[in-house]
């Protein structure tokens, strides 16, 4: 016999899973007759609720679930630091789980966090999250905030303005004379990948430079993906290969640098290189990488703020916050480094309008 869950109780009582959850956890008032039906159904099907801290009673839980990939990455560490500090400031506790960007694992992670009766959740969704993860969150009526990866849904989310930041850094390459700029794309199915790709195309459109689609290579999210993609670009016939490359994320940029060095290519003399995401030791590389620095800490802090707002005001419309990325000029692009970061004016305007 399968395990008895809130879904089992809901089916027996003829109510929604969220109603059962409210009866079990005391999170919202439930009509006496409905509550009676739920309690009777719980007894009939043998549902045993594990003892948990019910500090969420009357909407005052102190636990937030965090489900995301790259918890061990520099990007993830900065994001988590922002979440932790803001949560601590508001007296909240945290439960973390790594989804590894795998939809099946993500579903199990979400289910496990829900079993711990978190007040709400911060999630960095996988490409296929709308299958199991989103369904579970909705079934349990659990407040959540999407972080980093924008979704075309009326939900709370905080993300970086990827398109305009990408357009700005590619425009920089075009401005200093590169006409064949390669692009190593991110993981398929992610909004961040699509937005950075759109930024690459937008920069060419603004400059009136034709796009050669053979220079746009599928990548992913790992060092191996970046190395393989760069090797593909380097194997192109003379005269058709790029003279500069924009890499969609920091992990792949490491692989791209390795591929260039293994091929005996000098950066930026033989190939200019820029990337999205900045990592702390990037300035130790020679040459210093030109990157788009993401406000990872701020992303995490704003995600907590949005979730607390949702817990306090459950009926307000979903809100999207976009934070501007910043270009950190090194010398890998082929120009002389510029002191300090330069924020794309388009990104500033876009972020201000949100």
Long-range contacts (C-beta under 8 A, 24 or more apart in sequence): 4-45, 4-46, 4-47, 4-48, 5-47, 6-47, 6-140, 7-139, 8-45, 8-47, 9-38, 9-41, 9-42, 9-45, 9-47, 10-41, 12-41, 12-44, 12-45, 13-37, 13-38, 13-40, 13-41, 16-139, 16-141, 17-139, 17-140, 17-141, 18-139, 18-140, 18-141, 21-140, 21-141, 22-141, 24-49, 25-54, 25-56, 25-57, 25-117, 26-54, 26-56, 26-57, 26-58, 27-56, 27-57, 27-58, 27-59, 27-61, 28-59, 52-116, 52-117, 56-117, 56-119, 59-119, 59-311, 59-312, 61-117, 61-118, 61-119, 61-120, 61-311, 62-91, 62-92, 62-93, 62-119, 63-92, 63-93, 63-94, 63-95, 63-116, 63-117, 63-118, 63-119, 64-92, 64-93, 64-94, 64-95, 64-118, 64-119, 64-120, 64-121, 64-122, 64-304, 64-307, 65-94, 65-95, 65-97, 65-113, 65-114, 65-116, 65-118, 65-120, 65-121, 65-122, 66-94, 66-95, 66-96, 66-97, 66-121, 66-122, 66-123, 67-97, 67-99, 67-106, 67-109, 67-110, 67-113, 67-121, 67-122, 67-123, 67-124, 67-133, 68-98, 68-99, 68-122, 68-123, 68-124, 68-147, 68-148, 69-98, 69-99, 69-100, 69-101, 69-124, 69-126, 70-101, 70-124, 70-221, 71-96, 71-98, 72-98, 73-250, 73-251, 74-250, 74-279, 74-280, 75-250, 75-277, 75-279, 75-294, 75-296, 78-296, 78-297, 78-300, 79-124, 79-147, 79-148, 79-296, 79-297, 79-299, 79-300, 80-300, 81-296, 81-297, 81-300, 82-296, 82-297, 82-298, 82-299, 82-300, 82-301, 82-302, 82-303, 82-304, 83-122, 83-300, 83-301, 83-303, 83-304, 84-300, 85-297, 85-300, 85-301, 86-300, 86-301, 86-304, 86-305, 87-304, 90-304, 90-308, 92-119, 92-304, 92-308, 99-124, 99-126, 101-126, 101-127, 101-187, 101-221, 102-126, 103-127, 103-128, 103-129, 103-131, 103-132, 103-133, 104-132, 106-132, 106-133, 107-131, 107-132, 107-133, 107-136, 110-136, 110-137, 111-136, 114-140, 114-142, 118-142, 119-143, 119-311, 120-144, 120-145, 120-307, 120-310, 120-311, 121-145, 121-307, 122-147, 122-303, 122-304, 122-307, 123-147, 124-148, 124-149, 125-149, 125-151, 127-187, 127-188, 127-189, 127-190, 128-189, 143-307, 143-310, 143-311, 143-314, 144-307, 144-310, 145-303, 145-306, 145-307, 145-310, 147-299, 147-300, 147-303, 148-192, 148-299, 149-190, 149-191, 149-192, 150-191, 150-192, 150-195, 150-320, 151-191, 153-318, 154-317, 154-318, 155-318, 156-306, 156-307, 156-309, 156-310, 156-318, 156-319, 156-320, 157-306, 157-318, 157-319, 157-320, 157-321, 158-299, 158-302, 158-303, 158-306, 158-320, 158-321, 158-322, 158-323, 159-191, 159-192, 159-299, 159-320, 159-321, 159-322, 159-323, 160-192, 160-294, 160-295, 160-299, 160-322, 160-323, 160-324, 160-325, 161-322, 161-323, 161-324, 161-325, 161-347, 161-350, 161-351, 162-192, 162-195, 162-196, 162-199, 162-276, 162-325, 163-195, 163-196, 163-198, 163-199, 163-202, 163-350, 164-199, 164-202, 164-324, 164-344, 164-346, 164-347, 164-350, 165-199, 165-276, 165-292, 165-324, 165-325, 165-326, 165-327, 165-344, 165-347, 166-195, 166-196, 166-197, 166-198, 166-199, 166-200, 166-202, 166-203, 166-246, 166-276, 166-292, 167-199, 167-200, 167-202, 167-203, 167-206, 167-344, 167-346, 168-199, 168-203, 168-292, 168-327, 168-344, 168-346, 168-347, 169-246, 169-274, 169-276, 169-290, 169-291, 169-292, 169-327, 170-199, 170-200, 170-203, 170-204, 170-246, 170-274, 171-203, 171-206, 171-207, 172-274, 172-290, 172-327, 172-333, 172-335, 173-244, 173-246, 173-272, 173-274, 173-333, 174-203, 174-204, 174-207, 174-209, 175-207, 176-333, 176-334, 176-335, 178-242, 178-243, 178-244, 178-272, 178-334, 179-209, 179-243, 180-212, 180-215, 180-240, 180-241, 180-242, 180-243, 180-244, 181-215, 181-242, 181-243, 181-244, 181-245, 181-246, 182-215, 182-216, 182-217, 182-233, 182-241, 182-242, 182-244, 182-245, 182-246, 183-215, 183-216, 183-217, 183-245, 183-246, 183-248, 184-217, 184-219, 184-225, 184-226, 184-229, 184-230, 184-233, 184-245, 184-246, 184-247, 184-248, 184-252, 184-256, 185-216, 185-217, 185-218, 185-219, 185-229, 185-248, 186-219, 186-220, 186-221, 186-248, 186-249, 186-252, 187-219, 187-220, 187-221, 188-218, 193-248, 196-248, 196-276, 197-248, 200-246, 212-240, 214-240, 215-242, 219-247, 219-248, 219-249, 219-252, 220-252, 221-249, 221-251, 221-252, 222-251, 222-252, 222-255, 223-251, 223-252, 223-254, 223-255, 223-258, 224-255, 225-251, 225-252, 225-255, 226-251, 226-252, 226-253, 226-254, 226-255, 226-256, 226-259, 227-255, 227-256, 227-258, 227-259, 228-255, 228-259, 229-255, 229-256, 230-255, 230-256, 230-259, 230-260, 231-259, 231-263, 234-259, 234-260, 234-263, 234-265, 242-271, 243-271, 243-272, 244-268, 244-271, 244-272, 244-273, 244-274, 244-333, 244-334, 245-271, 245-272, 245-273, 245-274, 246-274, 246-275, 246-276, 247-273, 247-274, 247-275, 247-276, 248-275, 248-276, 249-275, 249-276, 249-277, 250-275, 250-276, 250-277, 250-278, 250-279, 250-282, 250-291, 253-277, 253-289, 253-291, 257-285, 267-332, 268-331, 268-332, 268-333, 268-334, 272-332, 272-333, 272-334, 273-332, 273-333, 274-332, 274-333, 276-325, 278-328, 282-330, 283-330, 285-332, 287-330, 287-331, 287-332, 288-330, 288-331, 288-332, 288-337, 289-330, 289-332, 290-327, 290-328, 290-329, 290-330, 290-331, 290-332, 290-333, 290-337, 291-327, 291-328, 291-330, 292-325, 292-326, 292-327, 292-328, 293-325, 293-326, 293-327, 293-328, 293-341, 294-325, 295-323, 295-324, 295-325, 295-326, 298-323, 299-323, 320-354, 321-354, 322-350, 322-351, 322-354, 323-351, 324-348, 324-350, 324-351
